[in-house]
Amino acid sequence: MTPRFRHITVLLDEAVEALAIRTNGCYLDGTFGRGGHSRLILEKLGPDGRLLGFDKDPLAIATGNALAAEDGRFVVVQRSFAELGDELAVRGLAGQLDGVLLDLGVSSPQLDDAERGFSFMNDGPLDMRMDPSRGVSAAQFIASAAEDEIARVFKEYGEERFAKRMARAVVVRRGEQPFERTADLAEVLKVANPAWEKGKNPATRAFQGLRIHVNNELDDLNQGLDAAFEALQVGGRLVVISFHSLEDRIVKLFMRKHVKGAADTLPRNLPVRFVPFEPRLKLLGKAQFAPEAETRANPRSRSAVMRVAEKLR
């Protein structure tokens, strides 16, 4: 990682404080990134404490391996946090964690490095994979997917209201020349978008949808939340930082389900039989947002939402 791809950890102190670190505890940072949260957790752990880090990104893993070489209490694994249950079972840590932290979305180095293909702001190969060695790239998806599928990804994951129109433009253009670069795709999407939002690039939502699809982010989140809950021991904390409404909705509904029961998530006036429910999670405070000083220093933190819960049983 070069200095120009510096990462500023969002809600650093707040997230680690929410974990209520026990000096001899065992914790998991499910999205290691460049290690901001992990380093602060390690500062608060004693000599018998343990921290496990997960990340898909090979550059994040390289940073994690360097940290692991410095600190024997830390281990990093190149896997999605959706697979944390399998990893913990192998390590004999299932149901023994004191806290799990998930800082969702992409990191600043991923967005700023044009070669990763995440951003329309800097031209680069149209990739978008957090782990470039696995899965289908954005270019491959755009080249082969049906028009309806591209529109679904733009609409469902990008919340783009002109998804059909933009997907049509993509399919027409790819018939003439395949998409290989981010700037090329962004230009086609920009022209196809008839209503530009003030202060927002017209390709923003479609790019978000592509990134989420390519990296299976929402399915990973659903699986990861279930796995994190099972991984915690009673009294353990779950801390999740989201960056867009689709993520936050999943997190909010997951926590509500374990606090109030599945019936609470059903539509009102739907006749259901009463079933006694004992909460398995306790919410700790309301949703928390980055303070003004942080949003001024790091504009990307403006969309961050942190939710915290504690396992009851």
Secondary structure, 3 states (H helix, E strand, C coil): CCHHHCCCCCCHHHHHHHCCCCCCCEEEECCCCCCHHHHHHHHHCCCCCEEEEECCCHHHHHHHHHHHHHCCCEEEECCCHHHHHHHHHHHCCCCCEEEEEEECCCCHHHHHCHHHCCCCCCCCECCCCCCCCCCCCHHHHHHHCCHHHHHHHHHHHHCCCCHHHHHHHHHHHHCCCCCCEHHHHHHHHHHHCCCCCCCCCCCHHHHHHHHHHHCCHHHHHHHHHHHHHHHEEEEEEEEEEECCHHHHHHHHHHHHHHHHCHHHHCCCCCCCCCCCCCCCEEECCCCEECCHHHHHHCHHHHHCEEEEEEECC
